[in-house]
């Protein structure tokens, strides 16, 4: 029987471990009105909650918050491919 995995508080929600055999992708983007760049952050964790990869970068351009989040997702998917992470993913 596997030990119960605790929830960890992150921001206003609770972070949950991915299902066994899955990886979890977490992304965030920051848009500053009037700025010519956005910030993106992302992390990939395995089913034990261990970080398999992470990134933080600034990307030039003016984007809506929705597009900035889409760019953050694209960046973490590129990272997963570079790290040869092969398996089902979940994310938030």
C-alpha positions, 0 to 999 in steps of 0.5 A: 500500500502506497503512503498517502501523499500530502497536499501542499499549499501553493498560492490560493489553491492546493497543489496535488501530486499527479496520478501514478505514472503521470507527469504534471506540468505547471505554468504561469505567465506575467503580463505587465501592461505597456511592457514589451515582454512577458515572463513565463515560468514552468515546472514539470514534476513526476508522480513523486512530486520531484521536479524533473525540469523547470524554466523561467524566461522573459519573452519579447513581445506584447501579448494578452494574458491568454496568449501569454499563458499559451506561450508558457504552455508551449515553452514547458512542452518544448522543455518536456521534449528536450528532456525526453519526458515520455508519458502522460501529462496533466497540468494546471 
